Amino acid sequence: MGEQIGDLGSAELQVLSALWEIAPATVRQVWEHLTKRGRRLAYTTVLTFLTRLAQQDYLRHQYLTGL
């Protein structure tokens, strides 16, 4: 079994770690950062992880419009 801390699995920890390194960031920026580090996840997977992390109060988000 992979690394796990609390309710977070290994992949979620990697996404959260990437966000901590570059925050504040958009989903695309987190996805690009992970890709550059060799972690191949689909954009929608990163979006799902970030949404779940926000629902669990591990992070806060805001919606930006008009970009």
C-alpha positions in Angstrom: 0.0 0.0 0.0 1.2 3.5 -0.8 2.0 6.3 1.6 -0.9 7.7 3.5 -1.4 10.4 6.2 -4.7 10.7 7.8 -7.4 10.5 5.2 -5.0 11.5 2.4 -3.5 9.0 0.0 -0.1 9.3 -1.8 -1.5 11.0 -4.9 -3.4 13.6 -2.9 -0.4 14.3 -0.8 1.7 14.9 -4.0 -1.0 17.3 -5.3 -1.1 19.2 -2.0 2.7 19.3 -1.8 2.8 20.8 -5.4 0.3 23.4 -4.4 2.3 24.3 -1.3 5.4 24.8 -3.4 3.8 27.3 -5.9 0.7 28.7 -4.1 -1.4 30.5 -4.9 -2.0 28.6 -8.1 -4.7 27.6 -10.5 -5.6 23.9 -11.2 -3.6 24.2 -14.5 -0.6 25.5 -12.7 -0.6 22.7 -10.2 -1.1 20.2 -13.0 1.8 21.7 -15.0 4.0 21.7 -11.9 3.3 18.0 -11.3 3.9 17.2 -14.9 7.3 18.9 -14.8 8.2 16.8 -11.7 7.4 13.6 -13.6 4.0 12.9 -12.0 1.6 12.1 -14.9 -2.0 12.8 -13.8 -4.9 13.9 -15.9 -5.9 17.5 -15.5 -9.4 16.4 -14.4 -7.8 14.1 -11.7 -5.9 17.1 -10.3 -9.1 19.1 -10.3 -10.9 16.3 -8.5 -8.2 16.0 -5.9 -8.1 19.8 -5.3 -11.9 19.9 -5.0 -11.9 17.0 -2.4 -9.0 18.7 -0.5 -11.0 21.9 -0.3 -14.1 20.0 0.9 -12.0 18.4 3.6 -10.7 21.8 4.7 -7.1 21.1 3.7 -7.1 24.1 1.4 -9.2 27.1 0.4 -10.2 28.0 -3.1 -11.7 30.8 -4.9 -13.3 31.0 -8.4 -11.9 33.5 -10.8 -13.9 34.7 -13.7 -13.1 36.8 -16.7 -9.6 35.5 -17.3 
